[in-house]
Structure formats: structure tokens, C-alpha cells
Amino acid sequence: MIFLSALKVNVDIFYYITAAIVYGCIAVLVVLSLYYGRRARRNVKKERVSRLPDGFSPLDVQRIFIGKTFPRRITRALVAWWAERGYISVTRTGFFTVELKRQKAFPYHYSKNAVFFDRGTYVRERDLFSKLFGRKGSVTVNLFLPMFRKPSKDKNEKYATREDVGVYSAKHYRLKIIALLLSVAPFVAATLFMVIEKGHSTLLVTLGMAAIGLFVLKFMTEIPIPFRLVWCGMWLGVPVGMLIASNLPPNDPAFINIAASAAMLIGTMVLVQFVDYRERINLSDYSDIVNYRKFLLRCKAEELSEEDYRAALPFIYAFRIKPLVGGKFKQFAAPEWYTDRRGEKRGAIL
């Protein structure tokens, strides 16, 4: 009886130690995400930015915001940008589709005619343009679908520098790793406690399953999200379900199994995204983009000129704010590079 009583005391102590580890990791993770998630915003200058630098591309917006470019997500922004630069003309052929006609070649980055904000982004953009047209003079594009269906696997390997150079520092990636470990640690601690308490190692297998499922869900981005969710539903759902079912309240008064499972899923997929440590030079560019977006959202229609409209059009789509600001631009005629076979001539065109 004395032995069993001592064992129960030891289990209780271990339980509360595990609870302290679980909630301690969660608390540190939340603090990291809140503090570093607001760092870039805290450095945004209070100034009016009504125009971005010449040569500033929608791809530059993505690179400065997230350190990567995803041309598949900004079809309309790229169409408007290339048309404004004189590379293409646009003919609206249907509600969903436009015909793009190449007007001139996309100059090499070393050409005197090349105007760009970031050389690496410009080189990538030129490759995308060449990939889209090839030797054809025109292509038809569905504005509601990506122009580039399959991202190139070697999109960074073939270039001299990575996209995130000048955006994120080494500290940024160290913080990301720490945040990932803090997200996973509660689940590992809770599982180990249940293994010791139950006296068998079956639950250890679930750690391996969870690791595989989490890796695929988080890092195998080439697999479409629906397939990843279905596939990882088993590899993550089974370990999480077994852990929670193994010790339900009131046997788990601190809800450590539920908290540990939530920390792993929410932490790795959501909170880690907020951990953000940018290079100082990037903070200035980030500030300009945020302030330009504020200008587009807050300015009144009478403050805008047709030149503002032409300059802003690609970024309305890059920022995904057309529903919020489109009404301000209905006063302007469509640019000369745009025609609509349906007869519409005014407003935010794409």
C-alpha cells in the first residue's frame, strides 16, 4: 500500500511537471508570435506613399512581404503590370478569359531598357514571361486560374541568389525552428507521460505517425492542399485522437492532452507564420508597401488622377483589394492597351 501510494504521488508530480512543460511551451510560443509578429508593423513609418518606385513589380510585393514569389496567385496583377510596361495588350474575350498579345520583348536585366526594383525578381519575372509565350505571339488566359499551373521545382536552384536574400536574416530562421520545436514539444511531452503512466510503448508509434503527417502537411507544398489534408487526416488524426482518448477529463484535470494537440496543430500551421525577423533594409521597403496600400484604401476618389489609376492597377490585384477600392476608379476610361469585346470601357478592368 505504501509503495502504491508513493507511486501515485510520483505520477501526480510527473503529471504536473508535464502540465508545466506543455503550458510553458505554449506561453513562450504565443509571446514569440505576438512580439515578432508585430515587429515589422512597429517599424512602419507614418508617412503618405502615393506611388511606388518605377520598376516595382507585383512580384516585388510578394518577395518583400513573405520572402517568396508565387506568380500563380497574382494572375491579374501580372497581366495589368506587363500591359502597363508595354509588353502586352489585353483583349477581354469573355467573363473569365482574356487574350494577351505580345507587343515587345521583355529586355534582359543587363539591357539599358530594363527598369526594375530588384534584379533577382526581374530575372525571374522575365523567365515567367518567356515561359508563358514561348514562340507564340498571343495566349489566352483564364483570369480566375493560375497562368502557371506547375511551379518549377528548380526555380531557386537555377538562379545565383535565393529570393529571400535581403528579406530575412539568419535569426529569422533560427526563430522559426525554435517556434516549431515549441509547437511540437507539448505533444511529445504529453505522449511520453501517457507512455509512462499506461506502462506500454504503443503510443510511441503515434509520435512517428504525427511526425510524418506534420512534415507532409507543412513542407510538401507541391502536393495540392486537398490531397494533403485528406492524407494527413489519418497520419495526424490518429495520433491526436489516441492521445486525447487515452486520458479524458476528469482524469486529465489540466487538459494537457487537448492543449498539447492544439499547440501542435495551431502552432505549426498558424502561430509559426507570425514569427518574423526581417533585415533592416527590408523593413523600409515593407513600410513603403504598407503605406501605399493604406493610401489606396483611404484616399478619396477626387484625390486620384488617371495616372494614379494606371500606376495602381497592378497593385490593386496584388493587394487583393479590388472589391474595396474598385469604385474609386470607375471615373477613368480603360487604358489604351485594353479592349473589351463585351463593350465595357470603364472602371477597374480585370
C-alpha positions as CSV (number, residue, x, y, z in Angstrom):
1,M,0.0,0.0,0.0
2,I,2.8,2.4,0.9
3,F,4.5,1.6,-2.5
4,L,1.3,2.2,-4.4
5,S,0.8,5.5,-2.5
6,A,4.3,6.6,-3.3
7,L,3.9,5.6,-6.9
8,K,0.6,7.7,-7.1
9,V,2.4,10.7,-5.7
10,N,5.2,10.3,-8.2
11,V,2.7,10.1,-11.0
12,D,0.9,13.2,-9.8
13,I,4.2,15.1,-9.6
14,F,5.1,13.9,-13.1
15,Y,1.7,14.9,-14.3
16,Y,2.0,18.5,-13.1
17,I,5.6,18.7,-14.4
18,T,4.2,17.7,-17.8
19,A,1.5,20.2,-17.5
20,A,4.1,22.9,-16.7
21,I,6.1,21.9,-19.8
22,V,3.0,21.9,-22.0
23,Y,1.7,25.3,-20.9
24,G,5.1,26.8,-20.6
25,C,5.9,26.0,-24.2
26,I,2.6,27.3,-25.3
27,A,3.1,30.6,-23.4
28,V,6.6,31.1,-24.9
29,L,5.3,30.4,-28.4
30,V,2.4,32.9,-28.0
31,V,4.8,35.6,-26.8
32,L,7.2,34.9,-29.7
33,S,4.5,35.1,-32.2
34,L,3.0,38.3,-30.7
35,Y,6.3,40.1,-30.3
36,Y,8.0,39.3,-33.6
37,G,4.7,39.2,-35.4
38,R,4.3,42.9,-34.7
39,R,8.0,43.8,-35.3
40,A,7.5,44.7,-39.0
41,R,4.3,46.7,-38.2
42,R,6.0,48.6,-35.4
43,N,8.6,49.8,-37.9
44,V,6.1,51.1,-40.4
45,K,6.7,54.9,-40.8
46,K,3.8,57.2,-40.5
47,E,4.0,58.8,-44.0
48,R,2.0,59.1,-47.1
49,V,3.1,56.9,-50.0
50,S,1.1,57.6,-53.2
51,R,3.4,55.9,-55.7
52,L,5.9,53.0,-55.6
53,P,9.3,53.3,-57.3
54,D,9.5,52.9,-61.0
55,G,10.0,49.2,-62.0
56,F,8.4,48.0,-58.8
57,S,6.6,44.7,-59.7
58,P,3.7,42.8,-58.1
59,L,6.3,40.1,-57.6
60,D,8.4,42.5,-55.6
61,V,5.3,42.9,-53.3
62,Q,5.3,39.2,-52.6
63,R,9.0,39.0,-52.1
64,I,9.2,41.8,-49.7
65,F,6.1,40.6,-47.7
66,I,6.9,36.9,-47.5
67,G,10.4,36.3,-48.9
68,K,9.0,34.3,-51.8
69,T,7.2,34.9,-55.1
70,F,4.0,33.0,-56.1
71,P,3.1,34.1,-59.6
72,R,0.3,31.5,-59.6
73,R,-1.5,33.7,-57.1
74,I,-1.4,37.0,-58.9
75,T,-2.5,36.4,-62.5
76,R,-4.5,39.6,-62.8
77,A,-1.7,41.7,-61.2
78,L,0.9,40.4,-63.6
79,V,-1.4,40.9,-66.6
80,A,-2.0,44.5,-65.7
81,W,1.7,45.1,-64.8
82,W,3.0,43.7,-68.1
83,A,0.4,45.7,-70.1
84,E,1.4,48.9,-68.3
85,R,5.0,48.2,-69.1
86,G,4.1,47.9,-72.8
87,Y,5.0,44.2,-73.1
88,I,1.4,43.0,-74.0
89,S,-2.0,44.2,-75.0
90,V,-5.1,42.7,-73.4
91,T,-8.4,41.8,-75.1
92,R,-11.3,40.7,-72.9
93,T,-12.9,37.7,-74.7
94,G,-15.3,36.5,-72.0
95,F,-16.2,36.8,-68.4
96,F,-13.3,34.6,-67.4
97,T,-10.8,34.9,-70.2
98,V,-8.5,37.5,-71.9
99,E,-6.3,37.2,-74.9
100,L,-2.8,38.5,-74.3
101,K,-0.8,39.7,-77.4
102,R,2.9,40.2,-77.1
103,Q,3.9,43.7,-78.1
104,K,7.6,43.7,-77.5
105,A,10.3,41.5,-75.9
106,F,11.0,41.5,-72.2
107,P,14.5,43.1,-72.0
108,Y,17.4,41.3,-70.3
109,H,18.4,42.7,-66.9
110,Y,21.6,44.0,-68.3
111,S,19.9,45.9,-71.1
112,K,19.7,49.7,-70.8
113,N,15.9,49.4,-71.4
114,A,15.4,47.2,-68.3
115,V,13.8,49.0,-65.4
116,F,13.5,47.1,-62.1
117,F,13.5,47.4,-58.4
118,D,15.1,44.1,-57.6
119,R,17.3,42.4,-60.2
120,G,16.7,38.9,-59.0
121,T,12.9,39.3,-59.1
122,Y,13.2,40.9,-62.5
123,V,15.2,37.9,-63.9
124,R,12.6,35.5,-62.5
125,E,9.8,37.6,-64.0
126,R,11.4,37.7,-67.4
127,D,11.7,33.9,-67.3
128,L,8.0,33.6,-66.5
129,F,7.1,35.9,-69.4
130,S,9.2,33.8,-71.8
131,K,7.7,30.6,-70.4
132,L,4.1,31.9,-70.9
133,F,4.6,33.0,-74.5
134,G,7.4,30.9,-75.8
135,R,7.4,31.5,-79.5
136,K,3.8,32.4,-79.7
137,G,2.5,35.9,-80.3
138,S,-0.6,35.5,-78.2
139,V,-2.1,33.3,-75.5
140,T,-5.5,33.1,-73.9
141,V,-5.6,33.2,-70.1
142,N,-8.3,32.5,-67.6
143,L,-8.1,35.3,-65.0
144,F,-9.6,33.0,-62.4
145,L,-6.9,30.3,-62.8
146,P,-3.1,30.5,-62.4
147,M,-1.2,31.3,-65.6
148,F,1.5,29.0,-64.3
149,R,-0.1,25.7,-63.2
150,K,3.0,23.8,-62.0
151,P,5.7,25.8,-60.1
152,S,9.2,24.9,-61.3
153,K,11.0,22.7,-58.9
154,D,14.3,24.3,-59.6
155,K,13.1,27.9,-59.5
156,N,15.7,28.8,-56.9
157,E,18.4,26.3,-57.9
158,K,18.9,27.9,-61.3
159,Y,19.4,31.4,-60.0
160,A,22.5,32.9,-58.4
161,T,20.7,34.1,-55.3
162,R,17.7,33.0,-53.3
163,E,14.5,35.1,-53.2
164,D,14.7,35.7,-49.5
165,V,18.2,37.3,-49.7
166,G,17.8,40.8,-48.2
167,V,14.4,40.0,-46.7
168,Y,15.1,37.6,-43.9
169,S,18.1,37.3,-41.7
170,A,19.7,34.1,-40.2
171,K,18.0,35.0,-36.9
172,H,14.6,34.7,-38.6
173,Y,15.2,31.0,-39.5
174,R,16.5,30.3,-36.0
175,L,13.4,31.8,-34.5
176,K,11.3,29.7,-36.9
177,I,13.0,26.5,-35.8
178,I,12.5,27.4,-32.1
179,A,8.8,28.2,-32.7
180,L,8.4,24.8,-34.5
181,L,10.1,23.0,-31.6
182,L,7.9,24.8,-29.1
183,S,4.8,23.8,-31.1
184,V,5.8,20.1,-31.1
185,A,7.3,19.8,-27.6
186,P,4.0,19.8,-25.7
187,F,2.7,16.9,-27.8
188,V,5.9,14.9,-27.3
189,A,5.8,15.6,-23.5
190,A,2.1,14.6,-23.2
191,T,2.7,11.4,-25.2
192,L,5.7,10.4,-23.1
193,F,3.7,11.0,-19.9
194,M,1.0,8.7,-21.2
195,V,3.5,6.0,-22.1
196,I,5.0,6.1,-18.6
197,E,1.5,6.2,-16.9
198,K,0.0,3.4,-19.0
199,G,3.1,1.3,-18.9
200,H,3.3,0.4,-22.6
201,S,5.1,1.8,-25.6
202,T,2.2,1.7,-28.1
203,L,1.7,5.4,-28.0
204,L,5.3,5.9,-29.1
205,V,4.4,4.7,-32.5
206,T,2.0,7.7,-32.8
207,L,4.9,10.1,-32.5
208,G,6.3,8.8,-35.7
209,M,3.0,8.9,-37.4
210,A,2.4,12.5,-36.2
211,A,6.0,13.5,-37.4
212,I,5.3,12.1,-40.9
213,G,1.8,13.7,-41.2
214,L,3.1,17.1,-39.9
215,F,6.1,17.0,-42.3
216,V,3.9,16.3,-45.3
217,L,1.2,18.9,-44.3
218,K,3.7,21.6,-43.6
219,F,6.5,21.2,-46.1
220,M,5.3,19.1,-49.1
221,T,3.7,22.2,-50.7
222,E,3.9,20.8,-54.2
223,I,1.0,18.4,-53.2
224,P,-2.3,20.1,-53.6
225,I,-3.9,21.2,-50.3
226,P,-7.0,18.9,-50.5
227,F,-4.8,15.8,-51.0
228,R,-2.6,16.8,-48.2
229,L,-5.5,17.4,-45.8
230,V,-7.0,14.0,-46.7
231,W,-3.8,12.1,-46.5
232,C,-2.6,13.8,-43.3
233,G,-6.1,13.3,-41.7
234,M,-5.0,9.8,-40.9
235,W,-1.4,10.4,-40.1
236,L,-2.2,13.3,-37.8
237,G,-5.8,12.5,-36.8
238,V,-5.0,9.0,-35.4
239,P,-2.1,10.2,-33.0
240,V,-4.1,13.2,-31.8
241,G,-7.3,11.1,-31.3
242,M,-5.4,8.4,-29.4
243,L,-3.6,10.8,-27.2
244,I,-6.8,12.7,-26.3
245,A,-8.8,9.5,-25.8
246,S,-6.1,7.9,-23.6
247,N,-6.8,10.3,-20.7
248,L,-10.0,12.2,-20.9
249,P,-11.2,14.6,-18.1
250,P,-11.7,14.3,-15.2
251,N,-8.5,12.0,-15.3
252,D,-6.8,14.9,-17.1
253,P,-7.8,17.9,-15.0
254,A,-5.3,20.3,-16.6
255,F,-6.4,19.2,-20.2
256,I,-2.8,18.7,-21.1
257,N,-3.6,16.2,-23.9
258,I,-6.1,18.6,-25.6
259,A,-3.8,21.6,-25.1
260,A,-0.7,19.7,-26.5
261,S,-2.7,18.6,-29.6
262,A,-4.0,22.1,-30.2
263,A,-0.5,23.5,-29.7
264,M,1.0,21.2,-32.3
265,L,-1.7,21.9,-35.0
266,I,-2.3,25.6,-34.4
267,G,1.3,26.3,-33.5
268,T,2.9,24.7,-36.6
269,M,0.3,25.9,-39.1
270,V,-0.6,29.3,-37.7
271,L,1.5,30.8,-34.9
272,V,4.8,30.0,-36.6
273,Q,3.8,32.2,-39.5
274,F,3.8,35.2,-37.2
275,V,7.4,34.8,-36.1
276,D,9.0,37.3,-38.4
277,Y,12.5,38.8,-38.2
278,R,13.4,40.9,-41.3
279,E,16.6,42.6,-42.4
280,R,16.7,46.3,-41.6
281,I,16.8,47.2,-45.3
282,N,13.7,45.2,-45.9
283,L,11.8,47.0,-43.1
284,S,12.0,50.2,-45.1
285,D,10.6,48.6,-48.3
286,Y,7.9,46.8,-46.2
287,S,6.9,50.2,-44.7
288,D,6.5,51.7,-48.2
289,I,4.3,48.9,-49.4
290,V,2.1,49.0,-46.3
291,N,1.7,52.8,-46.6
292,Y,0.9,52.6,-50.3
293,R,-1.8,50.0,-49.6
294,K,-3.2,52.4,-46.9
295,F,-3.2,55.2,-49.5
296,L,-5.2,53.2,-51.9
297,L,-7.7,52.1,-49.3
298,R,-8.1,55.5,-47.6
299,C,-7.8,58.1,-50.4
300,K,-10.9,59.7,-51.8
301,A,-11.9,59.4,-55.5
302,E,-11.4,63.1,-56.1
303,E,-7.7,62.9,-55.0
304,L,-6.9,60.4,-57.7
305,S,-5.7,61.2,-61.2
306,E,-5.8,58.9,-64.2
307,E,-2.0,58.5,-63.8
308,D,-2.6,57.2,-60.2
309,Y,-5.2,54.8,-61.6
310,R,-2.7,53.4,-64.2
311,A,0.1,53.1,-61.7
312,A,-2.2,51.5,-59.0
313,L,-4.0,49.0,-61.2
314,P,-1.5,46.1,-60.9
315,F,-1.2,46.6,-57.1
316,I,-5.0,46.6,-56.6
317,Y,-4.9,43.0,-57.6
318,A,-1.6,42.2,-55.9
319,F,-3.0,43.5,-52.6
320,R,-6.4,41.8,-53.4
321,I,-8.3,45.0,-52.6
322,K,-10.3,45.5,-55.8
323,P,-13.7,45.0,-54.1
324,L,-12.8,47.7,-51.6
325,V,-11.3,50.3,-54.0
326,G,-12.7,49.5,-57.4
327,G,-15.5,52.1,-57.1
328,K,-12.9,54.9,-56.9
329,F,-11.6,54.2,-60.3
330,K,-14.9,53.9,-62.3
331,Q,-14.5,57.6,-63.3
332,F,-11.5,56.7,-65.5
333,A,-11.5,55.2,-69.0
334,A,-9.8,51.9,-69.6
335,P,-6.1,52.1,-70.7
336,E,-5.3,52.0,-74.4
337,W,-3.8,48.6,-74.1
338,Y,-7.2,47.1,-73.0
339,T,-10.2,46.4,-75.2
340,D,-13.3,44.5,-74.3
341,R,-15.3,42.7,-76.9
342,R,-18.3,42.8,-74.5
343,G,-18.4,46.6,-74.7
344,E,-17.3,47.6,-71.2
345,K,-15.0,50.5,-71.2
346,R,-14.6,51.9,-67.7
347,G,-13.6,51.0,-64.2
348,A,-11.2,48.5,-62.7
349,I,-11.0,46.4,-65.8
350,L,-9.9,42.9,-64.9
